[in-house]
Amino acid sequence: MHTVVDEPWLPDYIREKTSESMIKAIPDMAKEFKVNRRIIWRWMNERPELLKAYKQGVHEWWEKIISIMLEGYDKGMSDNEVAREIGISYTTYLRWINEGINEAFTVAYELGRTFSRAWWDKQGRENLSARNFNASIYIWSMKMRFGLFDQLMIPGFEKDYTDLDTQDRSVQSIEVRLKKIISHEIKEGKTDAGSHKVLDDPGEEQDQG
């Protein structure tokens, strides 16, 4: 049987606002959710709604976690940002996913990644023609988050290089590729208006969130 003595280093400011029953539950929670006890201390301080949900049951606790997760992804957050919203490390977040710690959580994770990618796609779609839209930053964001533009399967495409330094040359190369994609799609649309051509997107298989 667990006692309050099991948590001798629990900060007083947390102990003062946490019930004894929840303090006793810390070891069980740490084992069940595969986290360090200090993570639970942090939940006690920053995420009291998680403790409230846990009191109602493990199912309710995971539903609350899923709610936080989907809310973050729906704003375009990355895996690291969502992990921060939950209050755990990215390593722990990956462990939850890879070990299938909870089926509903795993399913929601896949849905959440779609939400995040859709948020970023929407930014490009809605702002592509905007004067103040920074295409370079958007391209780099999509490249780093989703592995896009690393290889563009465009007929007759050859890399464009200049005498600029490596970083500037890389940026220019990506921008040139994007322009060629747009130009190629417009040309295809004019010559074959009755069909829809979809360019290969190798980045889909390298989605890093």
C-alpha positions as CSV (number, residue, x, y, z in Angstrom):
1,M,0.0,0.0,0.0
2,H,1.4,3.4,-1.0
3,T,1.7,6.2,1.5
4,V,2.5,9.9,1.3
5,V,6.0,9.0,2.4
6,D,6.5,7.4,-1.0
7,E,6.9,11.0,-2.4
8,P,9.2,12.6,0.1
9,W,10.5,15.1,-2.5
10,L,7.2,16.3,-3.7
11,P,7.3,20.1,-3.6
12,D,5.2,21.7,-0.8
13,Y,3.4,24.0,-3.2
14,I,2.1,20.9,-5.1
15,R,1.4,18.9,-1.9
16,E,-0.7,21.8,-0.5
17,K,-3.1,21.7,-3.5
18,T,-3.2,18.0,-4.2
19,S,-5.3,15.5,-2.3
20,E,-3.6,12.7,-0.4
21,S,-5.3,10.1,-2.5
22,M,-3.8,11.6,-5.7
23,I,-0.4,11.7,-4.0
24,K,-0.7,8.0,-3.2
25,A,-1.6,7.3,-6.8
26,I,1.6,8.8,-8.2
27,P,3.6,5.4,-8.3
28,D,0.7,3.7,-10.0
29,M,0.3,6.5,-12.6
30,A,4.0,6.5,-13.3
31,K,4.0,2.8,-14.0
32,E,0.8,2.9,-16.0
33,F,1.7,5.8,-18.3
34,K,5.5,4.9,-18.3
35,V,6.6,8.3,-17.2
36,N,8.9,9.7,-14.5
37,R,7.2,10.7,-11.3
38,R,8.3,14.3,-11.8
39,I,6.2,14.4,-14.9
40,I,3.2,13.6,-12.8
41,W,4.2,16.3,-10.4
42,R,4.2,18.7,-13.3
43,W,0.8,17.6,-14.3
44,M,-0.3,18.3,-10.7
45,N,1.0,21.8,-11.1
46,E,0.2,22.7,-14.7
47,R,-2.5,20.2,-15.8
48,P,-4.9,19.7,-13.0
49,E,-7.6,18.7,-15.5
50,L,-5.6,15.6,-16.2
51,L,-5.8,14.6,-12.5
52,K,-9.5,15.3,-12.5
53,A,-9.9,13.1,-15.5
54,Y,-7.8,10.3,-13.9
55,K,-10.1,10.3,-10.9
56,Q,-13.0,9.5,-13.2
57,G,-11.0,6.6,-14.8
58,V,-8.2,5.7,-17.1
59,H,-10.4,5.9,-20.1
60,E,-11.4,9.4,-19.3
61,W,-7.7,10.3,-18.7
62,W,-6.8,9.1,-22.2
63,E,-9.7,11.0,-23.7
64,K,-8.4,14.2,-22.1
65,I,-4.9,13.5,-23.5
66,I,-6.4,12.9,-27.0
67,S,-8.3,16.2,-26.7
68,I,-5.2,18.1,-25.9
69,M,-3.3,16.4,-28.7
70,L,-5.9,16.9,-31.5
71,E,-6.4,20.6,-30.4
72,G,-2.6,21.1,-30.9
73,Y,-2.4,19.3,-34.2
74,D,-5.5,21.3,-35.5
75,K,-3.3,24.4,-35.0
76,G,-0.5,23.0,-37.2
77,M,1.7,21.9,-34.2
78,S,4.5,19.5,-34.6
79,D,5.0,16.3,-32.6
80,N,7.4,18.1,-30.3
81,E,4.9,21.0,-29.7
82,V,2.1,18.5,-28.9
83,A,4.3,16.6,-26.5
84,R,5.0,20.0,-24.8
85,E,1.3,20.7,-24.6
86,I,0.8,17.3,-22.8
87,G,3.7,18.0,-20.6
88,I,6.0,15.1,-21.6
89,S,9.2,14.7,-23.5
90,Y,9.3,13.9,-27.2
91,T,11.0,10.6,-26.3
92,T,8.1,9.6,-24.0
93,Y,5.6,10.7,-26.7
94,L,7.3,8.5,-29.3
95,R,7.3,5.6,-26.8
96,W,3.6,5.9,-26.3
97,I,3.1,5.8,-30.1
98,N,5.6,3.0,-30.9
99,E,4.5,0.8,-28.1
100,G,0.8,1.3,-28.7
101,I,0.2,2.3,-25.1
102,N,-3.4,3.1,-25.8
103,E,-5.4,2.1,-29.0
104,A,-7.5,5.2,-29.0
105,F,-4.4,7.4,-28.6
106,T,-2.7,5.7,-31.5
107,V,-5.7,6.2,-33.8
108,A,-6.0,9.8,-32.8
109,Y,-2.3,10.4,-33.4
110,E,-2.7,9.4,-37.1
111,L,-5.7,11.7,-37.4
112,G,-3.8,14.5,-35.7
113,R,-0.9,14.3,-38.1
114,T,-3.4,14.7,-40.9
115,F,-4.8,17.7,-39.1
116,S,-1.4,19.3,-38.8
117,R,-0.4,18.7,-42.4
118,A,-3.8,20.0,-43.6
119,W,-3.2,23.2,-41.6
120,W,0.1,23.8,-43.3
121,D,-1.3,23.0,-46.8
122,K,-4.1,25.5,-46.2
123,Q,-1.6,28.3,-45.5
124,G,0.0,27.8,-48.9
125,R,-3.3,27.3,-50.7
126,E,-4.9,30.5,-49.2
127,N,-1.8,32.7,-49.3
128,L,-0.1,31.7,-52.5
129,S,-1.1,34.8,-54.4
130,A,-0.8,37.2,-51.4
131,R,1.8,39.9,-51.9
132,N,3.2,39.6,-48.4
133,F,3.4,35.8,-48.4
134,N,6.9,34.7,-47.7
135,A,7.3,31.8,-50.1
136,S,10.9,31.0,-49.0
137,I,9.9,30.6,-45.4
138,Y,6.9,28.5,-46.3
139,I,8.9,26.3,-48.6
140,W,11.6,25.7,-45.9
141,S,8.9,25.0,-43.3
142,M,7.3,22.3,-45.6
143,K,10.7,20.9,-46.4
144,M,11.8,20.6,-42.8
145,R,8.5,19.4,-41.4
146,F,7.4,17.0,-44.2
147,G,10.5,16.3,-46.3
148,L,8.9,18.0,-49.3
149,F,10.8,19.3,-52.3
150,D,13.8,17.0,-51.8
151,Q,13.1,15.3,-55.1
152,L,10.7,16.7,-57.6
153,M,9.7,14.4,-60.5
154,I,9.4,17.0,-63.2
155,P,9.9,16.0,-66.9
156,G,13.1,17.5,-68.2
157,F,14.0,19.1,-64.9
158,E,17.7,19.8,-64.1
159,K,19.0,21.5,-61.0
160,D,19.8,25.2,-61.3
161,Y,23.0,26.3,-59.6
162,T,24.7,29.7,-59.3
163,D,27.9,31.0,-57.9
164,L,26.2,31.7,-54.5
165,D,27.3,30.0,-51.3
166,T,25.9,26.6,-50.5
167,Q,22.9,27.8,-48.4
168,D,21.8,30.4,-50.9
169,R,22.2,28.0,-53.8
170,S,20.0,25.4,-52.0
171,V,17.3,28.0,-51.4
172,Q,17.4,29.2,-55.0
173,S,17.3,25.6,-56.2
174,I,14.1,24.9,-54.1
175,E,12.5,28.1,-55.3
176,V,13.3,27.3,-58.9
177,R,11.8,23.8,-58.5
178,L,8.6,25.3,-57.1
179,K,8.3,27.7,-60.0
180,K,8.8,24.8,-62.4
181,I,6.1,22.7,-60.7
182,I,3.6,25.6,-61.0
183,S,4.6,26.2,-64.6
184,H,4.4,22.5,-65.4
185,E,1.0,22.1,-63.9
186,I,-0.3,25.1,-65.7
187,K,1.0,23.8,-69.0
188,E,-0.4,20.4,-68.4
189,G,-3.8,22.0,-67.5
190,K,-3.9,23.9,-70.8
191,T,-2.8,20.9,-73.0
192,D,-4.9,18.3,-71.3
193,A,-7.9,20.1,-69.7
194,G,-10.0,16.9,-69.5
195,S,-7.6,15.1,-67.2
196,H,-6.0,15.8,-63.8
197,K,-2.3,15.1,-63.5
198,V,-0.9,14.5,-60.0
199,L,2.8,14.9,-59.5
200,D,4.6,12.4,-57.3
201,D,5.1,13.7,-53.8
202,P,8.0,11.6,-52.2
203,G,7.8,13.7,-49.1
204,E,4.6,11.9,-48.0
205,E,6.7,8.8,-47.0
206,Q,9.1,11.0,-45.0
207,D,6.5,12.9,-42.9
208,Q,8.3,14.0,-39.8
209,G,5.4,16.0,-38.3
